[in-house]
Amino acid sequence: MKNIKIELRTLLIVLSILAVLSFTAGGYLYYSSLSEFSEVRAYKESAEHLRDLGNNIDAFLNWSLLSVKSIAGLKEIKQSLLNSDEITLADTNALLEQLCHDLNVSVCYLMDYSGNTIASSNHGDPNSFVGKNYGFRPYFKQAIQGKPSVYMALGITSMERGIYYSHPVFGKDEKKPLGVAVIKASIEIIEKDFIKSFQGIVLLTDPHGVVFVSNRFDWLYHLLWQTSSETISVIEKEGQFGKGPWNWTGMKLINQDYASDALGNKYSVHKQALVNYPDWHLVYLQSHDEIMKTVIEPLRSVGVVVIVLCIFFGFIVFFLFLKANTEIVQRKTAEMEQKQALSKLKATLESTADGILVVDRNGKITAFNKQFAKMWEIPESILESSEDDKSLLKYVSDQLKNSDDFEKKIKELYADPSMESFDTLYFKNDRIFERYSQPQNLDREIIGRVWSFRDVTERVLAQKEREGLIVKLQNTVNEIKTLRGILPICSSCKKIRDDKGYWNQIESYISKYSSAEFSHGICPECSDRLYGDQDWYIEYKKEEDKQKK
């Protein structure tokens, strides 16, 4: 019995030790895995947010470049550079003021070939750009060479940050610009995204590392990383960010992914170059302490029950956690890739003026842009109140099914899915659209089609009007009969001989070969010759002479 008790005691001790060891090992592994997972998840989520922000900025910059290009192509702008009298410039100032309001930008202005500002939307402000020469600015130098430019800087006159978009204004000579059109957009649009989208520190830096936009305002115009005195001299010489000083933020890179501040606090570093402006970078600094809070907070709320369960089911939890952790990481990776692809797709769809519709191989709608929604007159209430993308896609699909058997046409065109198609069709309210489609490929496999719709109603109607006018003119020409050449006419009876040798009364001949009609009367000479010896005629002539006197 004693031996049995010792064995049981030993067994209990061993089981207790194993339980403690299991709990300790399980708890440690759980904490380590949770910590690692939290860091990986935070890193991927931050990188995803940064990519989305970069895509938004690139889309905004591209839209602004298209806007200034449109301004540079206006005939009123070109005329201002050719004839800069007071009336013309006054009209140009008013036009730029209206464009500034419509585009919701800070300033729109026009510079001549020498860099002098001859018209501006802020012509009536105390800090008007009119009369100022900005020929030394890089955005002017590049545009006057015939190339559009984007330049981020601190305004010399307004002393406010802005993004300058410039485009050459060409006359008849497309090689030598007449001047340069410029839009200055406020930095606030980008800054709002910085504030609302991130909990850490997010910055936009220039090629030298100067902070131009940030949700930490005390770092503006600071150098993010420590740099040489030669670089500071270059920054000062360029004058892009005022007169300085350009102090250092105190951040030091530990390695490519981590940095520390002057107090020794650790940060994860996420860095991404702008697509079209690779020398400018978005940087996101996330505090390591904030990441660890996501690990510690769940442990504080576990409680006694969870601890007891961990003791008994430590090994089960451990293995289940490893499996779940692997699945979560895989799911997060897939979600990140899906969101990235969706973000790029949306930016691409919204950057075009055509209506875009994306369908899969079965004709099911997977995406569309705002212009397509506008063409199909989808109510704003539907667009704003939809709980998710699926419900909105379903609504549009139902609309298309009831419109000209559209879904059936899509499927019929899949007889040869590799071919492109182009046709013209009628939509709602007698609007005429050109429809173009091309296959959508993934790894050389066709997975759907992209449809592009362009409103050509005015063009088609104008063409039809021209065709109708041509028909009318042709009919009119066919109705006109012209008498040409030498007409043989009898010197006595005045009959005309036709091509066949027959003699015709002059009025019959002219009526036959022209559109003229005749009414008959008698001239005074003939009436005297015919009735001059008649008494009634003699009395008529006397009465007529009296009336004339």
Order of alpha helices (4+ residues) and beta strands (2+ residues): alpha-alpha-alpha-beta-beta-alpha-beta-beta-beta-alpha-beta-beta-beta-alpha-beta-beta-beta-beta-alpha-alpha-beta-beta-alpha-alpha-alpha-alpha-beta-beta-beta-alpha-beta-beta-alpha-alpha-alpha
